[in-house]
Amino acid sequence: MTPPASGGPGWQPAGDAERQHRPGWEPDPDAEPQDRPSWLRQPPPAQPPPGAGSPAGLQPPAQGPPGAGWPAGPQEPPGPGWPAQPRGWTPTPPPPEGPRRRRVGPQAAGLILLLVVGLAVSGLVFANRGEPAAPAASATTAGPPPTRAPAAQTPSTRPAASATTAAVRAVQHAVAELRGLRFERQVPVTVESPDKLAKRLVRVLGEETDEARLRRQGRAMELLGELPPGTDLPALMERVQAESVLGFYLPGKPPKGGLYVRSSRGLDPYTRIILAHELTHAVTDQRYDLTRADRLAAADAREDELAAYSGLVEGDATLLMQRYLAERLTPAEQANAGLAAATDRTPQRDAAPAVIRESMLFPYQEGLQFVRTLYQQGGWAAVNRAYHDPPTSTEQLLHPERYLGTRDRPQSVAVPDLSGRLGGGWRPSAELSFGEFDARLLLQGELAVTTAEAAAAGWDGGRLRTFQRGKSTALVLRTVWDSSAEATQFCDAMTGWATGRFGSTTRTASTLRWSSPTQQTALSCRGPRVAWLSAPDRPTLDRLTNAIPTP
C-alpha cells in the first residue's frame, strides 16, 4: 500500500510506528520521537534529586483550531515555556534509540563540515532597517496583515515541475517526521540557478539592510583592528554572500515565508540537504515565530542577543540537516553530495577578514553545539522550549550550562552620549552591544585562540559606542566581568593585544596608553570593570578619558 503524499489527506509526520497508525493520532511537537540516532547519544545524566523532575508548568499543548486545510494540531502554550530550574536539575533524557537508524560515518561527517561552511552565507534573512516590525493579531511580524494560506499544503515551486514538486514534498515529509513538527501552511519553495539566486539575495539584502548603520559598525571594527581601513562593509558583505549562497528563508506570515534554494541540477542530494535545512526554518517559524530575529536586528545594541538567537535557530536547522543526511540519504547519495560541496569555490569569502568569516560561521558551529546539548538532555521538546525562552547572550550559547543551570544573565552596561564633552562638531554614531564572542574575536586578532577564549570567558556585559566628526571617529568600549580576577585576566590579554597592534605602552595615572600615527588609545582597569578608549589625537583622548565615568 502506498502511503499518502506529504501534506495530502490523511498524511501525518511519523513518530512511534505503532501510535502513528492508531486512528486519530496526532504528533506532539514537545514529545521526543522514539528514534534518536546513535550519533547523538551520550550517557544518561545523573538522576535528579527527589522531587526535582520535570519543570512545573509544562503541560501538554492544547488542541488548536484547524489551520489552512490541516487537521487540528497541537499548539504551544503562550509565554515563556522554560521555568527557572533548581540547581542540579536536568530534563528527562530522550528514550533510547531504535536499532534501525544509521550512524554518521566519516564521509558524512566531512560533508557536514562542508555544508556548515557553505550555509554560513545562507540560512535566515532578517531586516535591520532600524524600525521594529509592526504587530499583527497573534505575533509581531513585518509587512501587511497576514493572509490565510490556501487549503492545499503541497509546497509550490517556481518554475513548476512535477518531479521537482514531488522531491520537495518528500523532503518536507522527512523534515516533519525527523523534527516532530507539522507544517501549518504552505511553504513557497523556489529552486533557482546560482546566478538567479545570487541576484535575488542581493535584491533582498538591499531591501532589508540599513547600509548607513552597517557602515558605522564597520568604522568601529576598523578602529578595533578587525577590518582594514576604508573597508566598505555593506559591499563586502554583499560580495561574500552573493558569491556562495546555497539557500535562504524569509521568516514571517504570507506574503513573507518564502524559501529559496540554489541548484542547476534539480533537487540532487546536495540540494535536498540544503532544502531540509531551510524547511526546518520554515516549520519552526510557523510554530515559534522567527521574526524575533527581525525585531532584534532593528533594535539598538541587541547584536549579541541576535547572535545568540541566530545560534538557536541555525543550530536547530543544522542538527536536523545532520539527521536528514544520515537517515534519509544512501551512502551513494552522500558521496554525490560530498562531491558537489567540494567543488564549490568561494574566493571572496576566503579572502574576507577573519572577523567576517568567523561571525558568519558562529551561529552554525556554536549553535549546533548548543542545540545538541539541549537535545541530548531533553530531546526536541527541550529545543522547542528554548524558542519560548531563548538564550540572550553569546555567553549562554558558548556555555550551555550558563543557560540550562543557574541562568547567567548579562549585566547592563551603559556608555553615555559624550559628544558634547569632546568639543565642537562631534555627534553620536554607532552604538553596539559587545558580547563574549566579540571579546574572543577582538583578542584573536593578536593572540592565540586558546588565550583569547580563556580571557573572554569571564565576560558579564559590554557596550560599545562611537562618536563622529567629519572623517574622525572616537570610540568607547566598556565591559564588566564576573569578578576582579576575570577582569584582570582580560586586561592582561588586552595589554598584549594592544602592544601587538601599536607597540610599546606608557602609563598615565591609572591608564595604559598606546599611540599610532592615526590613533591614540587607552586601557583603564578597575575592579570588575574595563574600558578601552580610542581617539584620533591626544587632546581628544584626554577629553574622552576625563568624560567617561570610572570603569
MARLUM-981155 format. One record per residue: z, y, x of N, C-alpha, C in turn; residue in three letters. Coordinates in steps of 0.1 Angstrom, whole numbers, plus 5000, padded with zeros to 4 digits. Atoms other than C-alpha are relative to their C-alpha. Layout:
# residues N
ZYXZYXZYXAla...
This chain:
# residues 551
500049885008500050005000500050125009Met500149884992499050345014501150104996Thr499049905004501950595015499450134995Pro500549875005501450924996499850105011Pro500249914989500051205017501150105001Ala499049904998502351465032499850124991Ser500149895009503051735006499549964987Gly500650045013501451534978501149954991Gly499050055009503151394947500749885005Pro499150114996506051174955500349995015Gly499750014986506051244992501350055003Trp498749964995509451275009500149985015Gln499850034986510351315045500949885002Pro499350124998511650985058501350025006Ala498750004993515250935066500449855002Gly499650145000517150605063499049924992Asp501150075007514450345053500449954987Ala499650065013516450185026500350114990Glu499749895009517750515010498750074995Arg501249925003514250665011499349944988Gln500850065011512850414986500849984988His499350005013515650444961499550114991Arg500549905009514550634930500950135001Pro499249875000515551004931500650045013Gly499449964987516551004968499450135005Trp500449874994516351354984500650015014Glu499549984987516751445021501150115000Pro499049904998519851635031499850075013Asp500349934988519051905057501250005010Pro498950014991522551875071500549865003Asp499650144997522751495072499249955012Ala500650044988521951335105499149884997Glu500850125002518951095104500549885008Pro499550124993519650735114499149955011Gln501150034991517050745141500150085013Asp499949924988518450935171499549935012Arg500650074989516350845201500949985012Pro499150034989517850695232500150105010Ser500049904990516850975254501050124997Trp499049905003519351195236501449955000Leu498750065002522250955237500950055011Arg498949994990525551025255501249934995Gln498850075005528850855254500750084989Pro499449935011530650945222501250085005Pro498849914996533251235226501349934996Pro498650055003536951165226500350024986Ala499649985014538451115192500850124999Gln499249885002539851435178501449974996Pro498650035004543551465172500149984985Pro499950035014544851355138499950134992Pro500149885009543851595110498950105005Gly501049904995541051765131498649944999Ala501350065003538051605115498950114998Gly501149915002535051785101500650144996Ser499449875003535552165097500050024985Pro499949975014536752285064498950094995Ala500949915006534352455040498549955001Gly501350054999531252245049499849894989Leu500250095011530352085016498549964999Gln501550035002527051905007499350114993Pro500749895006524552164998499649974986Pro500450025014523852224961498649994998Ala501450015003520652134945499550134994Gln500649875004518452444941498949984990Gly501150015009515652514917498749965007Pro501350044993512152374924499450135005Pro500749884994510052604946498649975003Gly501450004996506352644947499449864999Ala500650135002505552294934500749895006Gly499250114994508152104954501049954990Trp498850045008510751884937501250085004Pro498749934997514252034936500549955013Ala499650034987515552034971501450055004Gly498749964996518852074989500050155005Pro499949864995519952434996501250025009Gln498949974991522152575023501050084994Glu499049915005525452725014499950145006Pro500149874994525553105018501150035010Pro499049954990527353285046500149915012Gly499850084987528553155080500349864996Pro499850145003528352775079500849935011Gly499250074990530452705110501350075002Trp498749944999534052795106500649995013Pro499350014987536352855135500649865002Ala499550144997537252525152501350005008Gln498850014992540652425165499649955014Pro500250044986540852375203499949855000Arg500250144998539552035212499249934990Gly500850065011537651975180498649995004Trp501450014998534151835183499549944987Thr500550065012531851755154499849855001Pro500250145000531351395144498749965006Thr501350034993528751235167499049944990Pro501050075009525451115151500249855001Pro500050145000525150755142499249945012Pro500850064989523850515169498649984995Pro501450015003520050495171499749864996Glu500550135003518050215157499249955012Gly500750064988516149975181498650035001Pro501549995001512650085171499450125007Arg500549884994512350415190499749985014Arg500450014986510650455223500850105008Arg499449914991512250615253498950095006Arg500949914993510750915271499849955015Val500350054986509050785303499750125009Gly500349904990508350975335498850094997Pro501249925003504851075323500350104989Gln499649915011506251215291500950115004Ala499049904995509051395309499250115008Ala500749904993506551565332499150084991Gly500849925010504351665302500950104993Leu499049905006507451825286500150125008Ile499949884991507852045316498850095000Leu501249925001504252155315499950074987Leu500049945013504552225278500950114999Leu499049895000507652435282499550125007Val500649894993505952645308498950064992Val501149955009502852675285500550084988Gly499449945012504952765255500750135002Leu499249874997506753045273499250124997Ala500749885005503953275262499649994986Val500450035014503753135227501350014991Ser498850005008506353055200500050104989Gly499749915011507753315178499650155004Leu500449854998506253675175500850084990Val499149925009508653935162499750155003Phe500349865000508454305155501150085007Ala498949924994510354565176499650155000Asn500549865001508954895164501150104997Arg498949915001512455045160500650024987Gly499549995013512955015123500349864994Glu499750135006514854725106499049974989Pro500850045011512854525082500750034986Ala499549965013513254625045500649874993Ala499450125007515554395024499149954989Pro500650075012514054154999501149954991Ala499150045010515653994970501049905005Ala499150104995517153694988500250005015Ser499949994986516653775025499350125005Ala500649874995515754065047498749965007Thr501350034994512054045056499250125001Thr500949894998509354275067498849994990Ala501250005009506354375045500350014986Gly499849995015505854385007500849894995Pro499250115006507954174983499249875001Pro500750134998507253804988499349964987Pro500750055011504753634966500249854999Thr499850145002505053284951498949925006Arg501150084994503153024971499449914989Ala500650095009500652814953500649864999Pro499350135001501752474940499649905010Ala500550104991499652274964500750035014Ala499249984988501652214996499349955013Gln500850044989498852105019499850125009Thr500349894992498652335049498650045000Pro501449965000495552545049499550025014Ser500549984987493252555079498750094998Thr501249925001490552815086499350005014Arg500850055011487852715090500449864995Pro499550135006488552425066499149895005Ala500750124996487552085078500949884996Ala499150115005488751755062500849935010Ser499350074990489551585094501250095006Ala498949914995491551885107501150014990Thr499049995011493351925074500849885000Thr499250125000494351565074500949995012Ala499250014988495551585110501250104999Ala498949915002497651895102501049954991Val499150065010499051725072500949895006Arg499350114994500051425093501150065010Ala499049944991501851645119501150064992Val499049945009503651835091500949894995Gln499250115005504751505077501049955010His499150054989506151395111501150105003Ala499049904997507951725116501149994990Val499050015011509651695082500949885002Ala499250124998510751345090500950015011Glu499249994988511951405125501150114999Leu499149895001513651735117501049994989Arg499250015012515151625084500050124991Gly500149895008514051935067498649994992Leu501250005008511451975039499450144999Arg500749875002508852245037500150044985Phe499849955013509452465007498750074995Glu501249945004506052635006498949985010Arg501250024991502552635021500250075013Gln500149944987502152695058498550025003Val501449984996498752865065499949975015Pro500350044986497552695097498650035004Val501349964995494652835117499949945014Thr500350064987493152645146498850085006Val501149914994491052875169499749975014Glu500450014986489252875202501050085008Ser499149924991491253005232499750155000Pro500449865000489253335232500550074987Asp499749955013489753395195501550024998Lys498650005002493453315196500650115009Leu499549894991494053545226499750144994Ala500349875006492353835208500950024988Lys499249995011494353765177501550045005Arg498649974995497653765197500150155005Leu500049864995496754095214500050104988Val500049925012496054245180501450004993Arg498750015007499354115165501050085009Val499149944991501254235196499950164999Leu500249855001499654585193500650054987Gly499449955013500854605156501549995001Glu498650035001504354475163500850065011Glu499349964988505254625197500250155000Thr499749864997506854965203499750025015Asp500349994986505055045235500850105008Glu499249904994506955365243501449945004Ala498750064997510255175241499949905011Arg500250104989508854895263499850075013Leu500249934987507755145289501350065005Arg498749954996511255295290500849895006Arg499350124995512654945295499449975014Gln500750034987510054895323500550095011Gly499549914990511255205341501449965005Arg498750054996514855075341499949885009Ala500250124992513654745355499450045014Met500449964987511854935383501150055008Glu498849954992515055115393500949895005Leu499250114996516754785395499349905009Leu500850084990514054645418499449884994Gly500550125006512854395392498550014998Glu501549975001509354555388499650095011Leu500549904990507154725414499950144993Pro500149865005507055105410498650024993Pro501249975007504455225385499549884991Gly500450115009504254895365499850044986Thr500349975014502654935331500549874993Asp499450135006504954675313499349964988Leu500750045011503154675280498649935004Pro501350064996499754605297500349875007Ala499750124993501354345320500349894990Leu499650105010502954155290498749964992Met501250045008499654165271499149915008Glu500950094991497654015301500649865001Arg499450134998500153745307500049914987Val499950075013500553645270498649964995Gln501350035005496853665261499349895009Ala500750104990495853455292500249864996Glu499650145002497653135282500749974987Ser499450035013498753155246499649864995Val500350135006498952805231500150004985Leu499849995015500052895196501250104997Gly498849925004502453125177500150004985Phe499650005014504153165144500650144997Tyr499449875004504853485125501049984989Leu499050045010508153445106499950104988Pro499949925012508553575071499449934988Gly500750055012507553505035498650064999Lys501449955001503953555024500050154997Pro501250054993501853735034500349965015Pro499750054987503653655067500249854999Lys499850145000504553305077498849925005Gly501250064995501153235094500249935013Gly499950084988500752975121498749995007Leu501350014993498052975148500249915013Tyr500050094988497252715175498650015006Val501249994992494652705202499449875002Arg500750124997492052435205498550024999Ser501550015002488352395212499649864999Ser500450145002488552025207500649944988Arg499450055012490051995173501549975002Gly498650034998493551855169500249885008Leu499850114990493651645200501549985002Asp498650024998497051505212500850135005Pro499449884994497851825232500250104989Tyr499849915011497252045202501049964990Thr499050055010499251825179501450025005Arg498749974995502251865202500450144998Ile499849855002501952245201500250034985Ile499949975015501452235163501449954995Leu498750055004504652025160501150105003Ala499149904996506552295179499950124990His500149895009505152575157500449974986Glu499650045014505652385124501549994999Leu498550005000509352345134500550154997Thr499749865004509452725134499850034986His500349975014507852735100501049944991Ala499050075009510252485084501450065001Val498749944998513352645099500050154995Thr500149865006512052995089500249994985Asp499950025014511752865053501449974996Gln498750045004515252735053501150105005Arg498949924994517152975076499650155004Tyr500549864999515053305077500050055015Asp500149974986513853355113499750155002Leu500249864999513153725105501350075006Thr498849944993516653785120499550055014Arg500549964987514653805153499450144999Ala500649875002512754105139501150115000Asp498949905001515954285130500750025013Arg499349984987517554225164499050075009Leu500949934991514354335182499950154996Ala500149865004514254655162501350085002Ala498749934999517954735167500150055015Ala499749954987519254935197501049915007Asp499150074991520854755226500549864994Ala499650135005520754405210499149905007Arg500950094993518454245236500649875004Glu499450124996520954005249500249904988Asp499850085012521753885214498749944995Glu501350065003518053845207499649895009Leu500350114991517653635238500749874996Ala499250125003520453405227499449944987Ala500550055013519053375191498649935003Tyr501350064996515553305206500249875006Ser499750134994517153035226500349894990Gly499750105011518452865195498749964993Leu501250035008515052895177499049925009Val501050074991512852785207500649875005Glu499450134996515352515218499949904989Gly500250095012515252365183498649955000Asp501450055001511452355183499649925012Ala500450084988511252225219500649864999Thr499450135002513751945211499249914990Leu500950075010511651845180498749965007Leu501250034994508551865201500149885010Met499850124991510051615226500149884992Gln499950125008510851375198498649964995Arg501350025005507351415184499249935011Tyr500850064989505851345218500449865003Leu499550144997508051035224499849904989Ala500050105011507950885190498849994992Glu501250005009504650975174498750005008Arg501250014992502150965203500149875008Leu500150124992500950645220500050045015Thr500249974986501050625258498750065004Pro501349954997497350685259499950154995Ala500049865005497751005238500850095008Glu499249924991500551125260499250035013Gln500849984988498251075290498950104998Ala501149905003495451265273500650144999Asn499449875001497851555265500450055014Ala499649964986499151555301498850055008Gly501149954993495651595315499650144994Leu500349875005494951875291500950115004Ala499049904996498152055300499850035015Ala500149984986497552005337498850095004Ala501249934997494152175335500150154997Thr499849865004495552505321500350085013Asp499849914988495352785347500550134995Arg499349875005497553095344500250095012Thr499849914988496853325374500850134997Pro499249875003498253635356501549974999Gln498650035001501553465348500549965013Arg499650044987501753305382500350125009Asp499949894992501353645398501050104995Ala499049915006503853825375501350005007Ala498650004993507253935389500949894994Pro499150115004509953675387500850034987Ala499249975012511853865360499249984988Val500950025011508853835337499949854997Ile500250145002508353465343501349934995Arg498750065004512053375341500450044986Glu499749955013512553585310499249934989Ser500850075010509753415292500449854999Met499650145000510953065302501449984994Leu498650015003514553135293500349934987Phe499650065013514653055255499649864999Pro500550145001512752735261500949905008Tyr499250084991514652595291501450004996Gln498549995003518152715284500249974985Glu499850035014517652705247500049854997Gly500050155002516752335249501349945004Leu498750064996519952255268501050034990Gln499049965010521952445242499949924988Phe500350085013520352275212500349865002Val499750154997520551935229501549984999Arg498550015001524351995233500449994986Thr499650005014524652075196499649874994Leu500550125006522551775187500949885004Tyr499250114995524551535209501450004994Gln498750005006527751645193500049994985Gln500050005014526751675157498749984993Gly501350035006523051585151499450134995Gly500749895005520651805133500950094991Trp499149925008523451915110500750115008Ala499449904991525152095139499050115004Ala501049904997521852265148499850094988Val500249925013521452375111501150104998Asn498849915002524952525110499950125010Arg500149894991524152725141499150114995Ala500949905005521452915122500950104991Tyr499149925008524253045099501050085009His499049944991526453145129499449995014Asp500750024987524053185159500850055012Pro499549944988525053255195499750145001Pro500249854999525453625201499950055014Thr500149964986525153635239499349895008Ser500550104991523253465266501149925007Thr498950074994526653375280500349874991Glu499750115009527253155249498949895001Gln501150104999523752995253500149935013Leu499950074987524252925290501249915002Leu498750084999527752785285500349964986His499850035014527752605251501549984997Pro498650015003531452535255500750134996Glu499549875004532052905251499550044986Arg500449985014530252885217500749904991Tyr499450105008531552555205501549994999Leu498550005000535152585216500550134996Gly499549875003537252895216498950105003Thr501149924999534453145210500250125010Arg499949894990533953385240499150114995Asp500849905006532753695222499950125010Arg500149894990531353985243500850124997Pro499349885002533454295248498950124998Gln500949885002531854625236500150095012Ser500149914988530754845265499150124995Val500849885004529555205259499650085012Ala500549904991527555445280499750134992Val500349885008527755795265498850085005Pro501149924996524956045265500450105010Asp499649924989525356215298498950115004Leu501149914996522156415298500450155002Ser499549864999523956745292500850035013Gly499349984988526056685323499249995013Arg500850014988523156625346499250125004Leu500849884997521556965344498950024990Gly501149975010518657125325498949915001Gly501250085001515756925313500249854999Gly499850145001517456585312500249964985Trp499950055014517256375280500249855000Arg499750155001518356025269498649935000Pro501250085000515755755274500349864995Ser499850145004516355375273501549974998Ala498650055002519555215260499949854997Glu500250145001519754835265501449935002Leu498950094996522354555265499749945013Ser500250064986522954385298500949874999Phe499250135001524054015295500149925012Gly499850084988524953735318498649965006Glu501450044995521253625320499450125008Phe500549884993520353985330500750015014Asp499350004988523053975357499549905010Ala500650104991521653655371498750045005Arg501349964995518153785372500050115010Leu499849894991519254105389500449955014Leu499550054987521153925417499049915007Leu500950094994518453665422498850075007Gln501049934993516153945434500350005015Gly499750004986518053935467500949885005Glu499150104997520453645466499649864996Leu500350145004520353265463500349984985Ala499850025015520153135427501449954998Val498750055003523452945430501050125002Thr499149884998525153265443500050094988Thr500249915012523753475415500649944988Ala499450065012524753225388501550005001Glu498550004999528353195401500550144998Ala499549865001528653575404499950054986Ala500249965014527353625368500849934990Ala499450095010529353355352501350064993Ala498849945005532453585346499750124991Gly500449895008530453835325500750004987Trp499349995013532153965294499450124991Asp500649895008529954265283499350095009Gly500749914992527454515295499150094992Gly500949915007525354815286499350095011Arg500849924990522555005305499450124992Leu500649885006521355355298499350085011Arg500749924991518755575314499850144994Thr500249865004518055955313498850055008Phe501349964995514756125319499950155002Gln500449864999513556455333498750005007Arg501350014994509856465338499749865005Gly500250144994509056165361501249955007Lys498750044993512656145374500849934990Ser499150085008515055885360501349985006Thr498750044996518755835363500549884992Ala499650125006520455515354501549975001Leu498650045000523955395344500149864995Val499850145005524855025342501549975001Leu498650035000528354945331500249854995Arg499650135004529854595329501549985000Thr498650045001533154435320500049855003Val499950144995534354095334501249934994Trp498850075006536753825323501350025007Asp498849974992539153915350499750095012Ser500349914988539554145380499449915011Ser500550084990538853845402498549974998Ala501450025003535553785384499250125003Glu500749874997534654155387499950015015Ala500149994986535454145424498849915006Thr501150094996533053845428498750064997Gln501249935004530354035410499750125009Phe500249894991530954345431499649965014Cys500450054987530754145463498549965000Asp501450035001527454005451499150124999Ala500849885001526154345441499950075013Met500149944987527054475475499049945009Thr501050074992524954205492498650034994Gly501349975006522154275467499550145004Trp500449874997522154645473499750025015Ala500350004985522354605511498749945003Thr501350064998519354375509498950094996Gly501049915005517454635490499950135008Arg500049864995518554965506500550015015Phe499449994986520154875540501450035000Gly498649984997523454995553500650094989Ser499349935010526155145530501050105006Thr498949904996528555435532501050004988Thr499049995010531855465514500450144997Arg499649875004532755775494501149994989Thr498950025010536155785477500149854996Ala499950145005536255465455498649944998Ser501450065002532455405456499349975013Thr500950034989529955245479498750064996Leu501349935003526655435483498949945009Arg501250034993523155345494498950114997Trp501149905002520055565498498749955004Ser501450034996516355535500499250134998Ser500849885001513555795501499950044985Pro500249965014513255785463501249974991Thr498950045009516655665450501350015008Gln498650004995520355735456500949924990Gln499350095008522755475443501549995004Thr498650014997526455405440500649884992Ala499350115006528655105431501550034999Leu498649975002532155155416500649884993Ser499350125005534554865410501550034999Cys498649985003537954895394500549914990Arg499550105010539954615378498949914995Gly501150085005537654415355498750074997Pro501249925004535054695352499250045012Arg500949974989532054765374498950094994Val501149905003529555055373499050015011Ala501149974990526155085391499350124995Trp500649885003524655425392498850035009Leu501249974992521155545403499550134996Ser500549865003519655895405498950035010Ala501149974991516556045421500450085013Pro499549924989518656265445501550015001Asp498550004998522156315459500750094990Arg499349925010523156615437500149944986Pro500050065014522156435405501049885000Thr499150114999524056125417501550055000Leu498749955001527156335423500450044986Asp499749965014526956485388500249874991Arg499950125008526356135374501449935002Leu498750074997529455995392501150084994Thr498949925006531656285380500049994985Asn500150005015530356255344500449864994Ala499750135006530755875340501549984999Ile498650035000534155765328500349895010Pro499650104990536155555352499649864995Thr500550135004534655205352501149914994Pro
